[in-house]
Amino acid sequence: MDLIHNLGMGFSVAFTMQNLLYAFGGALLGTLIGVLPGLGPVATIAMLLPSVYALDATPALIMLAGIYYGAQYGGSTTAILINVPGESSSVVTAIDGYQMARQGRAGPALAAAGLGSFFAGCVGTIVIAAFAPPLTELAFKFGPAEYFSLMVLGLIGAVVLASGSLVKAISMIILGLLLGQINTDVISGTPRFSFDIPELTDGIDFVAIAMGVFGFGEIIANLGQPAEKREVFTRDVKGLWPTRQDFKDAAPSVLRGTALGSILGVLPGGGALLSSFASYTLEKKIVKRPSVPFGKGAIQGVAGPESANNAGAQTSFIPMLTLGIPPNAVMALMVGAMTIKGIQPGPQVMSSNPELFWGLIASMWVGNLMLIILNLPLIGIWIKLLTVPYRFLFPAIMVFCCIGLYTLNNNNFNVYMGAGFAVVGYIFYKLGCEPAPLLLGFILGPMMEENLRRALLLSRGDWSTFATRPLSAGLLLAAALLIVIVMLPSIKKKREEAFQED
């Protein structure tokens, strides 16, 4: 009964005209920055933090939250339409979503992403309201050793992401891990592999790699083909809405992605990102005979990861609201906004500021409803983009991406990096290498290293800490089993059969 009473109070706060306007403004702005590659929610919220001084705490946090989960929606749009992930968590969506767009099924892909995101967002909000304390306890059980083991499992699972040979998939992951080492040492604070280039001391920007390898690489590959084969999108648009079979295929994936994202979103270090990769791996394991093979336009490969990253985005609010511990950069900025307004983040927020706590949770449901109402009518407009001849479309994509790269740090360096990775992306295309595992290795590498070194510092250099902690040992055992299963001759043969048609 307390939960119903608290949610009633939350909705009464969320449905005031001021808060509805700020929720809509945040959701709209979030969608736009998700669609624009380069300008992510972290940069946008950082730029908007000064405006928090002029607002009350509740509308300020409602707006910032809307920007965050709105960006998860928007990031899938460019991933599906032009193979440029707007957000890091949309990398996996590009694998099958872009193939669906090329086959004239961009409408069903965008609708599956939107509806899956809406369902996952609503469930994530209910999970926050009902299960915040027990899920926070679960997050507490994860120390550095457990995080390291979880990421090892994630990287081994990523081998399943790549079509083609296992050797190429493992090579991509290792290359990603190596690129992730170009930064400043997390313990000693000394730059590594930066070759005295100041811009590299903070590491290579994810957006530069994603745009270069996915966006620019795809354009170069298309321009390398004869003119008659260059039109990458079919002019035969096969409907704006998913068919009954699409709904039947996507529904179980949405449920699985939502459940997985709700749990992984609580964990610090990019819950939405880990959720989307984990969901794609899970779908490939569970869906034995998809209507369309994975990597060739399977709707499960869009619906599952999109649901997972939105559920993860919602539940990442749990540690921030209940413990005052930000699980990612966006939540750290939200903690900053609360501090600006004189609110101490932590367990006392629920009791000392119940209207803020429950109003924010209720506004997430309202914001998700606004996002689906906003995004579904836009599907027809996005599809119109694909009818533009490719000779006009590719220069526009290039300009669009270069502006996004330039605005990352307001200098040319990231544009040059994007151009460099465009060449790398084209080489991958020629060699038949899938770039998604490279990006996962690049993102998880620094986090893995940090947790490995932290675990060893806490255990005074004792490596057995990874095996003696039950949760860590279980995750490493699961990773070892996955290696054994993938290497089994029968599994290897099935995997080759699944990817043999090009």
Helices and strands as residue ranges (DSSP letters): H 2-14, H 17-35, H 41-48, G 49-54, H 57-82, G 88-90, H 91-102, H 106-140, H 144-158, G 159-161, H 166-179, E 183-184, E 191-192, G 198-202, H 206-210, I 211-216, H 217-223, G 227-229, H 244-264, H 271-286, H 300-315, H 317-323, H 329-340, H 348-352, H 354-375, H 378-385, H 390-409, H 413-431, H 436-458, H 465-468, H 470-487, H 489-499
